[in-house]
Amino acid sequence: MAKMGESRHLKRLAAPWFWPILRKEYKWVVKPSPGPHPINRSMPLLTVIRDVLGYAKTAKEAKYIIYSGKVLVDGVVRKDYRFPVGIMDVVAIPEIELYTRFIPYPTKYLWFTKIPKEEANLKIVRIEDKVTVKGGHIQLNLLDGRNIVIRVKDPKQPAEATNFATLDSLLIEVPSQQIIQHIKLDIGKIAIVIDGKNVGRIGKIVNMDVKPGLKRRRSVVTLEDMQGHRFQTILDYIMVVGDEKPLLTLVS
C-alpha cells in the first residue's frame, strides 16, 4: 500500500531521461518504490521486464510475470513491480535461463548485459561510508543500500576494519552478503565510471589528484582504457571492479 501523500506513478515527461519509455503517447509511468536505489539512478522492475528486457508487451503482462515469483533481483524473489533496479543489480528469470546484470552504460546510463549463471549470485558493491555501531563493530554502508557489519574482536583496536576504506569495493555473494574479495581504490586498479559524461567507460586508474577531507570525492581521476585513450572524471563517479581486469562480466 502506498503511504498517504505518496504517488505510485509519475508523469512520463518527468521520468529520468534514461528510462526507455514512450514519453508522449501516454501520460503516466510507474514510479519506483522507496528502496535501495534513488529514482534518478534506477528503474522500476516493471519497466525492466517490459521495456528493457522485452519479456512483456503490456504492464499487465509484466505484472503477471513479476507476481508469479519468476523474477529474482540479487537472488531474492521480488513481487513488487515498483521495486527499483540499479547499478550492478542482477535480474534473473531462472525458468528461462536468463541472467543479466545492470551496469553503467555509455549514452544510456543504465542498461543490462547478459552474464553466465555462475555469476548470478555475485555482485560488486562500493563502500559509501563506514560507522561504528553497538559493541564497537564496524558497519559498512554500500552504494546499493546494503549494510554489512564487520565484527571486531577488540573495539579499542579494530584491526579487522581498518583495511576497509570509503570508495573501496567489495565482491560479495548475494543474497547472503558474504564478502568474497576486497578491492582497494588505488592506482593501477580497474574501474568503471558510474556517472557523468564518461559513464560506462572502463579503464585502469593511472593518476588520482586526491583532495583532503570532504572534498575527496571531487578529486580528479585519470583512467586509461583498453585502446590507450586517457580520460578524466571525479572520484565519486568511479567504482573499482578489479585488480588487472574486472572480476565480473561488465560488457556484452
Phi and psi restraints in degrees (value plus and minus 20) as a CYANA .aco file:
   2 ALA   PHI     -96.9   -56.9
   2 ALA   PSI     122.6   162.6
   3 LYS   PHI     -91.2   -51.2
   3 LYS   PSI     137.6   177.6
   4 MET   PHI     -78.1   -38.1
   4 MET   PSI     108.4   148.4
   5 GLY   PHI      69.4   109.4
   5 GLY   PSI     -26.6    13.4
   6 GLU   PHI    -119.2   -79.2
   6 GLU   PSI     107.8   147.8
   7 SER   PHI    -114.9   -74.9
   7 SER   PSI     122.6   162.6
   8 ARG   PHI    -104.6   -64.6
   8 ARG   PSI     -31.4     8.6
   9 HIS   PHI    -149.0  -109.0
   9 HIS   PSI     143.2   183.2
  10 LEU   PHI    -161.8  -121.8
  10 LEU   PSI     140.0   180.0
  11 LYS   PHI     -88.4   -48.4
  11 LYS   PSI     120.7   160.7
  12 ARG   PHI     -80.4   -40.4
  12 ARG   PSI     -55.6   -15.6
  13 LEU   PHI     -86.7   -46.7
  13 LEU   PSI     -41.6    -1.6
  14 ALA   PHI    -117.0   -77.0
  14 ALA   PSI     -23.8    16.2
  15 ALA   PHI     -88.7   -48.7
  15 ALA   PSI     133.8   173.8
  16 PRO   PHI     -70.4   -30.4
  16 PRO   PSI     121.6   161.6
  17 TRP   PHI     -81.5   -41.5
  17 TRP   PSI     -45.1    -5.1
  18 PHE   PHI    -107.3   -67.3
  18 PHE   PSI     -24.2    15.8
  19 TRP   PHI     -89.0   -49.0
  19 TRP   PSI     109.0   149.0
  20 PRO   PHI    -103.8   -63.8
  20 PRO   PSI      47.3    87.3
  21 ILE   PHI    -143.6  -103.6
  21 ILE   PSI     136.2   176.2
  22 LEU   PHI     -96.4   -56.4
  22 LEU   PSI     105.7   145.7
  23 ARG   PHI    -113.4   -73.4
  23 ARG   PSI     -45.7    -5.7
  24 LYS   PHI    -128.5   -88.5
  24 LYS   PSI     -37.9     2.1
  25 GLU   PHI     -93.3   -53.3
  25 GLU   PSI     -52.7   -12.7
  26 TYR   PHI    -151.0  -111.0
  26 TYR   PSI     139.2   179.2
  27 LYS   PHI    -110.0   -70.0
  27 LYS   PSI     -60.3   -20.3
  28 TRP   PHI    -132.6   -92.6
  28 TRP   PSI     135.4   175.4
  29 VAL   PHI    -162.0  -122.0
  29 VAL   PSI     134.4   174.4
  30 VAL   PHI     -84.2   -44.2
  30 VAL   PSI     117.0   157.0
  31 LYS   PHI    -119.5   -79.5
  31 LYS   PSI     112.6   152.6
  32 PRO   PHI     -80.7   -40.7
  32 PRO   PSI     126.7   166.7
  33 SER   PHI     -90.1   -50.1
  33 SER   PSI     135.2   175.2
  34 PRO   PHI     -79.9   -39.9
  34 PRO   PSI     112.2   152.2
  35 GLY   PHI    -192.1  -152.1
  35 GLY   PSI    -167.2  -127.2
  36 PRO   PHI     -90.3   -50.3
  36 PRO   PSI     -40.4    -0.4
  37 HIS   PHI    -147.2  -107.2
  37 HIS   PSI     122.5   162.5
  38 PRO   PHI     -90.8   -50.8
  38 PRO   PSI     141.1   181.1
  39 ILE   PHI     -81.7   -41.7
  39 ILE   PSI     -52.2   -12.2
  40 ASN   PHI    -101.8   -61.8
  40 ASN   PSI     -16.3    23.7
  41 ARG   PHI    -152.2  -112.2
  41 ARG   PSI       2.8    42.8
  42 SER   PHI    -173.2  -133.2
  42 SER   PSI     152.7   192.7
  43 MET   PHI    -153.3  -113.3
  43 MET   PSI     125.0   165.0
  44 PRO   PHI     -86.6   -46.6
  44 PRO   PSI     129.9   169.9
  45 LEU   PHI     -77.4   -37.4
  45 LEU   PSI     -55.9   -15.9
  46 LEU   PHI     -79.7   -39.7
  46 LEU   PSI     -64.4   -24.4
  47 THR   PHI     -84.1   -44.1
  47 THR   PSI     -57.4   -17.4
  48 VAL   PHI     -81.8   -41.8
  48 VAL   PSI     -68.4   -28.4
  49 ILE   PHI     -88.3   -48.3
  49 ILE   PSI     -62.4   -22.4
  50 ARG   PHI    -104.6   -64.6
  50 ARG   PSI     -73.0   -33.0
  51 ASP   PHI    -113.2   -73.2
  51 ASP   PSI     -48.6    -8.6
  52 VAL   PHI    -113.9   -73.9
  52 VAL   PSI     -78.0   -38.0
  53 LEU   PHI    -100.0   -60.0
  53 LEU   PSI     -43.4    -3.4
  54 GLY   PHI      52.9    92.9
  54 GLY   PSI       8.7    48.7
  55 TYR   PHI    -113.9   -73.9
  55 TYR   PSI     -10.6    29.4
  56 ALA   PHI    -172.5  -132.5
  56 ALA   PSI     129.6   169.6
  57 LYS   PHI    -117.1   -77.1
  57 LYS   PSI     -44.4    -4.4
  58 THR   PHI    -150.9  -110.9
  58 THR   PSI     145.9   185.9
  59 ALA   PHI     -83.6   -43.6
  59 ALA   PSI     -55.6   -15.6
  60 LYS   PHI     -81.9   -41.9
  60 LYS   PSI     -64.5   -24.5
  61 GLU   PHI     -85.2   -45.2
  61 GLU   PSI     -61.6   -21.6
  62 ALA   PHI     -83.6   -43.6
  62 ALA   PSI     -61.4   -21.4
  63 LYS   PHI     -83.8   -43.8
  63 LYS   PSI     -58.4   -18.4
  64 TYR   PHI     -81.5   -41.5
  64 TYR   PSI     -64.7   -24.7
  65 ILE   PHI     -82.1   -42.1
  65 ILE   PSI     -63.3   -23.3
  66 ILE   PHI     -90.3   -50.3
  66 ILE   PSI     -65.9   -25.9
  67 TYR   PHI     -83.0   -43.0
  67 TYR   PSI     -46.4    -6.4
  68 SER   PHI     -95.9   -55.9
  68 SER   PSI     -25.6    14.4
  69 GLY   PHI      59.4    99.4
  69 GLY   PSI       0.9    40.9
  70 LYS   PHI    -104.9   -64.9
  70 LYS   PSI     -35.9     4.1
  71 VAL   PHI    -125.2   -85.2
  71 VAL   PSI     108.6   148.6
  72 LEU   PHI    -133.5   -93.5
  72 LEU   PSI     118.4   158.4
  73 VAL   PHI    -140.0  -100.0
  73 VAL   PSI      98.2   138.2
  74 ASP   PHI      33.6    73.6
  74 ASP   PSI      20.6    60.6
  75 GLY   PHI      61.8   101.8
  75 GLY   PSI     -16.6    23.4
  76 VAL   PHI    -137.2   -97.2
  76 VAL   PSI     112.9   152.9
  77 VAL   PHI     -85.0   -45.0
  77 VAL   PSI     107.1   147.1
  78 ARG   PHI    -137.9   -97.9
  78 ARG   PSI     100.2   140.2
  79 LYS   PHI    -127.8   -87.8
  79 LYS   PSI     -15.5    24.5
  80 ASP   PHI    -111.4   -71.4
  80 ASP   PSI      91.2   131.2
  81 TYR   PHI     -88.7   -48.7
  81 TYR   PSI     -30.1     9.9
  82 ARG   PHI    -116.6   -76.6
  82 ARG   PSI     -20.4    19.6
  83 PHE   PHI     -76.9   -36.9
  83 PHE   PSI     110.0   150.0
  84 PRO   PHI     -99.3   -59.3
  84 PRO   PSI     109.5   149.5
  85 VAL   PHI    -126.8   -86.8
  85 VAL   PSI     107.2   147.2
  86 GLY   PHI    -152.8  -112.8
  86 GLY   PSI    -183.7  -143.7
  87 ILE   PHI     -76.8   -36.8
  87 ILE   PSI     108.6   148.6
  88 MET   PHI      53.2    93.2
  88 MET   PSI     -15.4    24.6
  89 ASP   PHI     -90.2   -50.2
  89 ASP   PSI     122.7   162.7
  90 VAL   PHI    -122.3   -82.3
  90 VAL   PSI      98.0   138.0
  91 VAL   PHI    -126.8   -86.8
  91 VAL   PSI     102.2   142.2
  92 ALA   PHI    -152.2  -112.2
  92 ALA   PSI     125.3   165.3
  93 ILE   PHI    -145.8  -105.8
  93 ILE   PSI      66.1   106.1
  94 PRO   PHI     -76.5   -36.5
  94 PRO   PSI     -50.5   -10.5
  95 GLU   PHI     -77.6   -37.6
  95 GLU   PSI     -52.7   -12.7
  96 ILE   PHI    -133.2   -93.2
  96 ILE   PSI      -3.3    36.7
  97 GLU   PHI      37.7    77.7
  97 GLU   PSI      21.3    61.3
  98 LEU   PHI    -124.8   -84.8
  98 LEU   PSI     103.2   143.2
  99 TYR   PHI    -155.2  -115.2
  99 TYR   PSI     100.0   140.0
 100 THR   PHI    -153.6  -113.6
 100 THR   PSI     132.0   172.0
 101 ARG   PHI    -140.5  -100.5
 101 ARG   PSI     113.4   153.4
 102 PHE   PHI    -111.4   -71.4
 102 PHE   PSI      99.6   139.6
 103 ILE   PHI    -144.7  -104.7
 103 ILE   PSI     140.2   180.2
 104 PRO   PHI     -81.6   -41.6
 104 PRO   PSI     117.3   157.3
 105 TYR   PHI    -158.2  -118.2
 105 TYR   PSI     112.8   152.8
 106 PRO   PHI     -75.7   -35.7
 106 PRO   PSI     114.6   154.6
 107 THR   PHI      49.8    89.8
 107 THR   PSI     -48.4    -8.4
 108 LYS   PHI    -119.7   -79.7
 108 LYS   PSI     -33.3     6.7
 109 TYR   PHI      50.9    90.9
 109 TYR   PSI     -71.5   -31.5
 110 LEU   PHI    -159.3  -119.3
 110 LEU   PSI     100.5   140.5
 111 TRP   PHI    -168.9  -128.9
 111 TRP   PSI     158.8   198.8
 112 PHE   PHI    -131.6   -91.6
 112 PHE   PSI     135.0   175.0
 113 THR   PHI    -152.1  -112.1
 113 THR   PSI     119.5   159.5
 114 LYS   PHI     -94.0   -54.0
 114 LYS   PSI     121.8   161.8
 115 ILE   PHI    -148.9  -108.9
 115 ILE   PSI     137.7   177.7
 116 PRO   PHI     -89.2   -49.2
 116 PRO   PSI     134.2   174.2
 117 LYS   PHI     -76.1   -36.1
 117 LYS   PSI     -52.2   -12.2
 118 GLU   PHI     -84.5   -44.5
 118 GLU   PSI     -40.0     0.0
 119 GLU   PHI    -116.9   -76.9
 119 GLU   PSI     -21.7    18.3
 120 ALA   PHI     -85.0   -45.0
 120 ALA   PSI     -41.6    -1.6
 121 ASN   PHI    -126.8   -86.8
 121 ASN   PSI      -1.0    39.0
 122 LEU   PHI    -141.2  -101.2
 122 LEU   PSI     126.6   166.6
 123 LYS   PHI    -173.9  -133.9
 123 LYS   PSI     122.9   162.9
 124 ILE   PHI    -120.7   -80.7
 124 ILE   PSI     109.8   149.8
 125 VAL   PHI    -149.8  -109.8
 125 VAL   PSI     129.8   169.8
 126 ARG   PHI    -121.7   -81.7
 126 ARG   PSI     121.1   161.1
 127 ILE   PHI    -100.7   -60.7
 127 ILE   PSI      97.9   137.9
 128 GLU   PHI    -105.8   -65.8
 128 GLU   PSI     -58.8   -18.8
 129 ASP   PHI    -187.2  -147.2
 129 ASP   PSI     152.4   192.4
 130 LYS   PHI    -159.0  -119.0
 130 LYS   PSI     124.1   164.1
 131 VAL   PHI    -155.0  -115.0
 131 VAL   PSI     136.1   176.1
 132 THR   PHI    -109.6   -69.6
 132 THR   PSI     109.8   149.8
 133 VAL   PHI    -133.9   -93.9
 133 VAL   PSI    -198.6  -158.6
 134 LYS   PHI     -73.1   -33.1
 134 LYS   PSI     114.1   154.1
 135 GLY   PHI      71.2   111.2
 135 GLY   PSI     -20.6    19.4
 136 GLY   PHI      61.8   101.8
 136 GLY   PSI     -12.6    27.4
 137 HIS   PHI     -96.6   -56.6
 137 HIS   PSI     140.1   180.1
 138 ILE   PHI    -127.5   -87.5
 138 ILE   PSI     107.6   147.6
 139 GLN   PHI    -124.5   -84.5
 139 GLN   PSI     104.1   144.1
 140 LEU   PHI    -114.0   -74.0
 140 LEU   PSI     102.9   142.9
 141 ASN   PHI    -118.4   -78.4
 141 ASN   PSI     103.6   143.6
 142 LEU   PHI    -125.9   -85.9
 142 LEU   PSI     143.9   183.9
 143 LEU   PHI     -80.2   -40.2
 143 LEU   PSI     -51.9   -11.9
 144 ASP   PHI    -113.5   -73.5
 144 ASP   PSI      -1.7    38.3
 145 GLY   PHI      68.6   108.6
 145 GLY   PSI     -24.9    15.1
 146 ARG   PHI     -94.6   -54.6
 146 ARG   PSI     137.8   177.8
 147 ASN   PHI    -150.4  -110.4
 147 ASN   PSI     110.0   150.0
 148 ILE   PHI    -142.0  -102.0
 148 ILE   PSI     107.1   147.1
 149 VAL   PHI    -116.1   -76.1
 149 VAL   PSI     105.5   145.5
 150 ILE   PHI    -116.2   -76.2
 150 ILE   PSI      94.2   134.2
 151 ARG   PHI     -96.6   -56.6
 151 ARG   PSI     110.2   150.2
 152 VAL   PHI    -132.8   -92.8
 152 VAL   PSI     124.3   164.3
 153 LYS   PHI     -97.1   -57.1
 153 LYS   PSI     -60.2   -20.2
 154 ASP   PHI    -146.5  -106.5
 154 ASP   PSI      84.9   124.9
 155 PRO   PHI     -77.6   -37.6
 155 PRO   PSI     -44.7    -4.7
 156 LYS   PHI     -99.5   -59.5
 156 LYS   PSI     -40.0     0.0
 157 GLN   PHI    -157.1  -117.1
 157 GLN   PSI      52.4    92.4
 158 PRO   PHI     -97.8   -57.8
 158 PRO   PSI      46.0    86.0
 159 ALA   PHI     -81.6   -41.6
 159 ALA   PSI     -49.6    -9.6
 160 GLU   PHI     -84.1   -44.1
 160 GLU   PSI     -45.7    -5.7
 161 ALA   PHI    -123.0   -83.0
 161 ALA   PSI     -31.4     8.6
 162 THR   PHI     -88.9   -48.9
 162 THR   PSI     -40.8    -0.8
 163 ASN   PHI     -93.5   -53.5
 163 ASN   PSI     -42.2    -2.2
 164 PHE   PHI    -108.4   -68.4
 164 PHE   PSI     105.2   145.2
 165 ALA   PHI    -146.4  -106.4
 165 ALA   PSI     134.0   174.0
 166 THR   PHI     -76.7   -36.7
 166 THR   PSI     114.7   154.7
 167 LEU   PHI      58.9    98.9
 167 LEU   PSI     -18.9    21.1
 168 ASP   PHI     -89.8   -49.8
 168 ASP   PSI     148.0   188.0
 169 SER   PHI    -142.0  -102.0
 169 SER   PSI     139.6   179.6
 170 LEU   PHI    -148.0  -108.0
 170 LEU   PSI     117.8   157.8
 171 LEU   PHI    -114.2   -74.2
 171 LEU   PSI      97.2   137.2
 172 ILE   PHI    -142.4  -102.4
 172 ILE   PSI     141.2   181.2
 173 GLU   PHI    -115.4   -75.4
 173 GLU   PSI     115.4   155.4
 174 VAL   PHI    -137.1   -97.1
 174 VAL   PSI     124.2   164.2
 175 PRO   PHI    -110.7   -70.7
 175 PRO   PSI     -13.7    26.3
 176 SER   PHI     -89.9   -49.9
 176 SER   PSI     -44.5    -4.5
 177 GLN   PHI      48.6    88.6
 177 GLN   PSI       0.6    40.6
 178 GLN   PHI     -89.6   -49.6
 178 GLN   PSI     111.1   151.1
 179 ILE   PHI     -98.6   -58.6
 179 ILE   PSI     103.2   143.2
 180 ILE   PHI    -118.3   -78.3
 180 ILE   PSI     -60.0   -20.0
 181 GLN   PHI    -171.7  -131.7
 181 GLN   PSI     124.1   164.1
 182 HIS   PHI    -126.5   -86.5
 182 HIS   PSI     105.6   145.6
 183 ILE   PHI    -132.9   -92.9
 183 ILE   PSI      90.3   130.3
 184 LYS   PHI     -98.7   -58.7
 184 LYS   PSI     124.9   164.9
 185 LEU   PHI     -97.6   -57.6
 185 LEU   PSI      95.7   135.7
 186 ASP   PHI    -182.5  -142.5
 186 ASP   PSI     143.7   183.7
 187 ILE   PHI     -83.6   -43.6
 187 ILE   PSI     117.3   157.3
 188 GLY   PHI      77.0   117.0
 188 GLY   PSI     -34.5     5.5
 189 LYS   PHI    -101.0   -61.0
 189 LYS   PSI     138.0   178.0
 190 ILE   PHI    -111.7   -71.7
 190 ILE   PSI     113.6   153.6
 191 ALA   PHI    -155.7  -115.7
 191 ALA   PSI     135.0   175.0
 192 ILE   PHI    -136.6   -96.6
 192 ILE   PSI     121.4   161.4
 193 VAL   PHI    -103.9   -63.9
 193 VAL   PSI     106.3   146.3
 194 ILE   PHI    -126.2   -86.2
 194 ILE   PSI     -19.6    20.4
 195 ASP   PHI    -183.2  -143.2
 195 ASP   PSI     149.5   189.5
 196 GLY   PHI      66.3   106.3
 196 GLY   PSI    -196.6  -156.6
 197 LYS   PHI     -88.7   -48.7
 197 LYS   PSI     -41.1    -1.1
 198 ASN   PHI    -117.7   -77.7
 198 ASN   PSI      -1.9    38.1
 199 VAL   PHI     -72.3   -32.3
 199 VAL   PSI     116.4   156.4
 200 GLY   PHI      71.9   111.9
 200 GLY   PSI     -34.9     5.1
 201 ARG   PHI     -96.8   -56.8
 201 ARG   PSI     122.2   162.2
 202 ILE   PHI    -137.2   -97.2
 202 ILE   PSI     116.3   156.3
 203 GLY   PHI    -184.1  -144.1
 203 GLY   PSI     151.8   191.8
 204 LYS   PHI    -108.5   -68.5
 204 LYS   PSI     115.6   155.6
 205 ILE   PHI     -93.2   -53.2
 205 ILE   PSI      99.5   139.5
 206 VAL   PHI    -128.9   -88.9
 206 VAL   PSI     -36.4     3.6
 207 ASN   PHI    -181.4  -141.4
 207 ASN   PSI     124.0   164.0
 208 MET   PHI    -154.9  -114.9
 208 MET   PSI      95.4   135.4
 209 ASP   PHI    -112.8   -72.8
 209 ASP   PSI      58.0    98.0
 210 VAL   PHI     -96.9   -56.9
 210 VAL   PSI     107.8   147.8
 211 LYS   PHI    -112.6   -72.6
 211 LYS   PSI     135.3   175.3
 212 PRO   PHI    -101.8   -61.8
 212 PRO   PSI     142.3   182.3
 213 GLY   PHI      41.5    81.5
 213 GLY   PSI    -162.5  -122.5
 214 LEU   PHI     -87.7   -47.7
 214 LEU   PSI     -36.3     3.7
 215 LYS   PHI    -105.2   -65.2
 215 LYS   PSI     -20.7    19.3
 216 ARG   PHI     -76.5   -36.5
 216 ARG   PSI     -60.8   -20.8
 217 ARG   PHI     -85.1   -45.1
 217 ARG   PSI     -39.3     0.7
 218 ARG   PHI    -113.3   -73.3
 218 ARG   PSI     -14.6    25.4
 219 SER   PHI     -83.7   -43.7
 219 SER   PSI     123.8   163.8
 220 VAL   PHI    -102.0   -62.0
 220 VAL   PSI     112.4   152.4
 221 VAL   PHI    -140.6  -100.6
 221 VAL   PSI     115.8   155.8
 222 THR   PHI    -128.3   -88.3
 222 THR   PSI     109.8   149.8
 223 LEU   PHI    -143.2  -103.2
 223 LEU   PSI     138.0   178.0
 224 GLU   PHI    -147.5  -107.5
 224 GLU   PSI     103.3   143.3
 225 ASP   PHI    -102.6   -62.6
 225 ASP   PSI    -198.6  -158.6
 226 MET   PHI     -84.6   -44.6
 226 MET   PSI     -43.3    -3.3
 227 GLN   PHI    -108.2   -68.2
 227 GLN   PSI     -20.0    20.0
 228 GLY   PHI      67.4   107.4
 228 GLY   PSI     -14.1    25.9
 229 HIS   PHI    -103.6   -63.6
 229 HIS   PSI     113.0   153.0
 230 ARG   PHI    -119.4   -79.4
 230 ARG   PSI     123.7   163.7
 231 PHE   PHI    -167.2  -127.2
 231 PHE   PSI     142.8   182.8
 232 GLN   PHI    -144.9  -104.9
 232 GLN   PSI     129.9   169.9
 233 THR   PHI    -172.0  -132.0
 233 THR   PSI    -187.4  -147.4
 234 ILE   PHI    -129.0   -89.0
 234 ILE   PSI     140.2   180.2
 235 LEU   PHI     -77.2   -37.2
 235 LEU   PSI     -56.3   -16.3
 236 ASP   PHI     -87.8   -47.8
 236 ASP   PSI     -35.9     4.1
 237 TYR   PHI    -118.8   -78.8
 237 TYR   PSI     -13.0    27.0
 238 ILE   PHI    -141.5  -101.5
 238 ILE   PSI     136.9   176.9
 239 MET   PHI    -154.3  -114.3
 239 MET   PSI     102.0   142.0
 240 VAL   PHI     -92.2   -52.2
 240 VAL   PSI     117.0   157.0
 241 VAL   PHI    -147.5  -107.5
 241 VAL   PSI     -17.2    22.8
 242 GLY   PHI     152.8   192.8
 242 GLY   PSI     151.0   191.0
 243 ASP   PHI    -105.5   -65.5
 243 ASP   PSI     -77.4   -37.4
 244 GLU   PHI    -133.9   -93.9
 244 GLU   PSI     -39.9     0.1
 245 LYS   PHI    -175.5  -135.5
 245 LYS   PSI     140.5   180.5
 246 PRO   PHI     -78.2   -38.2
 246 PRO   PSI     118.0   158.0
 247 LEU   PHI     -92.7   -52.7
 247 LEU   PSI     -41.1    -1.1
 248 LEU   PHI    -150.0  -110.0
 248 LEU   PSI     146.1   186.1
 249 THR   PHI     -88.8   -48.8
 249 THR   PSI      99.3   139.3
 250 LEU   PHI    -143.6  -103.6
 250 LEU   PSI     -19.2    20.8
 251 VAL   PHI    -157.3  -117.3
 251 VAL   PSI     134.9   174.9
